[in-house]
């Protein structure tokens, strides 16, 4: 055997150290990568028909934010369906999920790739993947040796999952495990982030979800307050029924009361039939009131009564109806200040903010920008039907340096717009999101990084000379085109080039079809 018993024993001993799950996973794949002398390794968690990276080594940092659906990645699907070590031929026609994601290497067309499915009680819980640019790198290792590595990884991952389950069971719950099985997973509802503010928010969500307390969710526009509301409802005892949503800012004053409480036929002009209000629809479930601060004082008083006593009265009806509704409210304004100014009822404020949740802005979530970038890029790649959609290192650095005044929503839209422009310009299935495609205002970049973003030559050290030269050419051409209102002839004159040569250079650089 080429793997010594001592080397495997050392990995096993390291996994027993008093480290957090994340540190333990990182140590595992780093040790194994060094042992196998490969270029990249990753530990993936399997759930909901997709693989989620837990730790990576040798791959672009945005990989941690990506979610690899089996339906979109045949190599990972082959690993998930296998019961043992999977060795892919060096010339395999199956696309590699890590193409373009090993820094300094744009593609992995011919290389060695090994996948190890990880099991606990015959249930698939994850996978280990190894890639090497040397096609014969793993030929010297037997399947038995690789299987032993997989066994160690399975044990470490399963132990971490059990610890996580025990920690969640320590919180007050009400059939949480059963509710999770009933809940339908939606990728667009996942809250991505490993920063301390996000970990604190996740903990608070887990604490309050199982109760029936009203929750006030605050935060700037675009931070993901609706995602927080969805998470609270999904983990609550009410998750078997759908959460009812109402945007208070979009309610005209004339129909707001009917929208909330319903009306009976003939209650007013145009009321040609009975209407069920949002409160009745949310009976024994959850009602999410977005932009709660926009409600008028009259409606606030009526809303208070329903929250306080559970009794509602349809417009035009004398009798009352009792409902059991949990309220989740969200706002991007300062309700305390609104109370002081008399625009919001103090008694309603206290009823709603029994358990406040604050969603941090993106600029305070250090490290989460890269994860979100990977998360969005993988979703957009699937939506656009691209084989590959990658973020060069300098693009990631720019995204991290930007302040994102519109927060997560702005970031997603910026990446979507850049991807559409890149697909049109590069006219191929493998697309790179170059920095110039984003056109982000420099004024919103962090002060300490403005100089690096605006520098004429600022290619990162991870790029080789050819890549750095091409990046400089792209940015120079893009800047010249902008200065000349996208006129190619004028831009060619400004650059001292023949216009035909400029077109050919732009095509070679992937700037136009």
Long-range contacts (C-beta under 8 A, 24 or more apart in sequence): 1-142, 1-144, 1-145, 2-140, 2-141, 2-142, 2-145, 3-35, 3-141, 3-145, 3-148, 3-149, 7-35, 8-148, 8-149, 8-152, 11-35, 11-149, 11-152, 12-152, 15-152, 15-155, 15-156, 21-160, 21-163, 21-164, 22-54, 22-55, 22-194, 24-156, 24-160, 25-54, 25-55, 25-156, 25-157, 25-160, 26-55, 26-57, 28-55, 28-152, 28-153, 28-156, 29-55, 29-56, 29-57, 29-128, 30-57, 32-128, 32-130, 32-149, 32-153, 33-57, 33-58, 33-130, 35-149, 36-130, 36-132, 36-137, 36-138, 36-141, 37-132, 37-137, 38-112, 38-130, 38-131, 38-132, 38-137, 38-138, 39-102, 39-105, 39-111, 39-131, 39-132, 39-133, 40-98, 40-102, 40-129, 40-130, 40-131, 40-132, 41-128, 41-129, 41-130, 41-131, 42-98, 42-128, 42-129, 43-126, 43-127, 43-128, 43-153, 43-157, 44-68, 44-76, 44-126, 44-127, 44-128, 44-129, 45-125, 45-126, 45-157, 46-80, 46-118, 46-124, 46-125, 46-126, 46-127, 48-185, 50-187, 51-76, 51-80, 51-126, 51-127, 54-126, 54-157, 58-102, 58-131, 59-98, 59-101, 59-102, 59-103, 60-101, 60-102, 60-103, 60-374, 60-390, 60-391, 60-393, 60-396, 61-370, 61-374, 61-396, 62-101, 62-370, 62-371, 62-373, 62-374, 62-377, 62-391, 62-396, 63-98, 63-101, 63-374, 64-194, 64-370, 64-371, 64-374, 65-192, 65-370, 65-371, 65-372, 65-373, 65-374, 65-375, 65-376, 65-378, 66-374, 66-375, 66-377, 66-378, 67-187, 67-190, 67-375, 67-378, 67-379, 68-97, 68-378, 69-187, 69-382, 72-382, 73-97, 75-113, 75-115, 76-115, 76-127, 78-115, 79-115, 79-116, 79-117, 79-127, 79-129, 80-117, 80-124, 80-127, 82-115, 82-117, 83-117, 84-117, 84-143, 84-147, 85-114, 85-115, 85-116, 85-143, 85-146, 85-147, 85-150, 86-114, 86-115, 86-116, 86-117, 87-113, 87-114, 87-138, 87-143, 88-112, 88-113, 88-114, 88-115, 90-135, 90-136, 95-387, 95-388, 96-131, 98-129, 98-131, 99-387, 99-388, 99-390, 99-430, 100-388, 100-390, 100-430, 100-432, 101-390, 102-131, 102-133, 103-393, 103-462, 104-462, 104-463, 104-464, 104-467, 105-133, 106-390, 106-432, 107-388, 107-430, 108-133, 110-135, 111-135, 112-136, 112-137, 112-138, 112-139, 114-138, 114-146, 116-146, 116-147, 116-149, 116-150, 116-153, 117-150, 118-150, 118-153, 118-154, 118-157, 119-154, 120-154, 120-157, 120-158, 120-161, 125-154, 125-157, 125-158, 125-161, 126-153, 126-154, 126-157, 128-153, 168-206, 171-206, 171-207, 171-210, 172-207, 172-210, 172-211, 173-210, 174-210, 174-237, 175-237, 176-210, 176-235, 179-234, 179-235, 179-236, 179-237, 179-239, 179-240, 180-234, 180-235, 182-239, 182-240, 183-234, 183-239, 187-379, 188-379, 189-227, 189-230, 189-231, 189-234, 190-227, 190-375, 191-224, 191-227, 191-228, 191-231, 192-368, 192-371, 192-372, 192-375, 193-365, 193-368, 193-371, 193-372, 194-367, 194-368, 194-371, 195-360, 195-364, 195-365, 195-366, 195-367, 195-368, 197-360, 197-364, 197-365, 198-360, 198-365, 198-368, 201-228, 201-357, 201-358, 201-359, 201-360, 204-355, 204-357, 205-231, 205-232, 205-235, 205-357, 206-235, 208-232, 208-355, 208-357, 209-233, 209-234, 209-235, 209-236, 210-235, 210-236, 210-237, 211-355, 212-237, 212-326, 213-326, 213-354, 213-355, 214-307, 214-326, 214-327, 214-328, 214-329, 214-351, 214-352, 214-353, 214-354, 214-355, 215-327, 215-328, 215-329, 215-354, 215-355, 215-356, 215-357, 216-292, 216-329, 216-330, 216-331, 216-335, 216-352, 216-353, 216-354, 216-355, 216-356, 216-357, 217-328, 217-329, 217-330, 217-331, 217-356, 217-357, 217-359, 218-330, 218-331, 218-332, 218-335, 218-356, 218-357, 218-358, 218-359, 219-330, 219-332, 219-358, 219-359, 219-360, 219-361, 220-332, 220-359, 220-361, 220-407, 221-332, 221-406, 221-407, 221-409, 222-406, 222-407, 222-408, 222-409, 222-410, 223-359, 223-360, 223-361, 223-362, 223-407, 223-408, 224-359, 224-407, 224-408, 224-409, 225-290, 225-330, 225-332, 225-359, 226-288, 226-290, 226-330, 228-330, 228-357, 228-359, 229-286, 229-288, 229-328, 229-330, 232-286, 232-328, 232-357, 233-285, 233-286, 233-288, 233-328, 236-286, 236-326, 238-284, 238-285, 238-286, 238-326, 241-284, 241-285, 242-285, 243-282, 243-285, 243-286, 243-287, 243-288, 243-328, 244-278, 244-281, 244-282, 244-285, 244-286, 244-287, 244-288, 245-288, 245-290, 246-278, 246-287, 246-288, 246-289, 246-290, 247-290, 247-291, 248-289, 248-290, 248-291, 248-292, 248-293, 248-294, 248-295, 249-290, 249-291, 249-294, 251-294, 251-295, 253-296, 256-295, 256-296, 256-299, 257-299, 257-302, 257-315, 258-315, 260-299, 260-302, 260-303, 261-302, 261-306, 261-312, 261-313, 261-314, 261-315, 262-312, 262-314, 262-315, 263-314, 263-315, 263-316, 263-317, 264-314, 264-315, 264-316, 264-317, 266-316, 267-314, 267-315, 267-316, 267-317, 268-315, 268-316, 271-315, 271-316, 274-314, 275-314, 277-312, 277-314, 279-306, 279-312, 279-323, 279-325, 280-312, 280-321, 280-323, 282-323, 282-325, 283-323, 283-324, 283-325, 284-324, 284-325, 285-325, 285-326, 286-325, 286-326, 286-327, 286-328, 287-325, 287-326, 287-327, 287-328, 288-328, 288-329, 288-330, 289-327, 289-328, 289-329, 289-330, 290-329, 290-330, 291-330, 291-331, 291-332, 292-329, 292-330, 292-331, 292-335, 292-352, 293-331, 293-333, 293-335, 293-338, 293-343, 293-344, 297-343, 297-344, 297-345, 300-344, 300-345, 300-348, 301-345, 301-348, 303-348, 304-345, 304-347, 304-348, 304-351, 307-348, 307-351, 307-352, 308-351, 327-352, 361-404, 361-407, 362-404, 362-407, 362-408, 362-411, 363-403, 363-404, 369-399, 369-400, 369-404, 369-411, 370-396, 370-399, 370-400, 372-408, 372-411, 372-412, 373-399, 373-411, 373-415, 376-411, 376-412, 376-415, 376-416, 377-415, 377-419, 377-433, 380-415, 380-416, 380-419, 381-419, 384-419, 384-420, 384-423, 385-429, 386-419, 386-423, 386-429, 386-430, 386-431, 387-429, 387-430, 388-429, 388-430, 388-431, 389-419, 389-422, 389-431, 389-433, 390-430, 390-431, 390-432, 390-433, 391-432, 391-433, 392-432, 392-433, 392-434, 392-435, 392-463, 392-471, 393-460, 393-462, 393-463, 394-435, 394-458, 394-459, 394-460, 394-463, 394-471, 395-433, 395-434, 395-435, 395-438, 397-449, 397-452, 397-453, 397-460, 398-435, 398-438, 398-440, 398-445, 398-453, 399-438, 400-449, 401-445, 401-446, 401-449, 401-450, 401-452, 401-453, 402-440, 402-444, 402-445, 402-446, 403-444, 403-445, 403-446, 404-444, 405-444, 414-438, 414-440, 424-513, 425-510, 425-511, 425-512, 425-513, 426-510, 426-511, 426-513, 427-512, 427-513, 428-510, 432-510, 434-471, 434-474, 434-510, 435-475, 436-474, 436-475, 436-478, 436-479, 470-509, 473-505, 473-509, 474-509, 474-510, 474-511, 477-502, 477-505, 477-506, 477-509, 477-511, 478-511
